[in-house]
């Protein structure tokens, strides 16, 4: 199963945006994520709708943070992305006739609910400013442009 890297990708971009005070184009930011601008814009739409970033068109336009990193949590970014699946573990059958499989499903479901609650609680405690490195890291290390 392929890993869903959207949360990691978007956090990476947001932290770079937090180091700069100028708009960055979709092209520049998409290159830093190893994707194309259209995919990048779709990924960022939820963050824009939630008010964490803004985007402007035309000359001098681009993406900027709408809030300080200290006001954005891992949970808020996760939710703005549509709550991507945290775990890839699934049941062999969702409607088993076998009592053993029913017990396995119940144990897995209960454990996953508890694990997800722990993840989400922790995500709510971590603000993005706490993830910022001590020294600025230029976006150019990714082939992405200014800074």
C-alpha positions, 0 to 999 in steps of 0.5 A: 500500500502506498503511503499518504504523504500529504500531511508531511508534504504540507507541513514541510511547505508551511514551515518553509512559508513561515520562514519567508515574508513574501508570496511563493508561487504554486510552481515554486512550492510544488517543486519543493514537494516533488509534485506539479502545481495543479496537485499542489493547489488541490492539496492546499485548497482545504488550508486556504478554505480553513484560513491558514493560507492565502493565495493571490493570482497574477504578478506578485501573487502566490501563497502566504501564511494567513496566520502565524505558525504558533496558531496552527496545529498538526490537528488543524492541518490534518483536518484541513486535508480532509483527515487522511487515513492514519492507519492502513490496517484493515479487517479480512472481512467486514461482515464475517460469518466466523465468530473468530473473525468477529472477535478479531474485528472487534479487537482491531476496531477498538484498538484503532479507535484508541490509537486514533484518539491518542494521535488526534490529541497529540496533534492538537497539542503541537503547533507548527512553530515548535517544528521550526529549525533553529536556523532557517533552511532555504527552500532552494535546497529543494530546487524550489526558489527564493530564500 
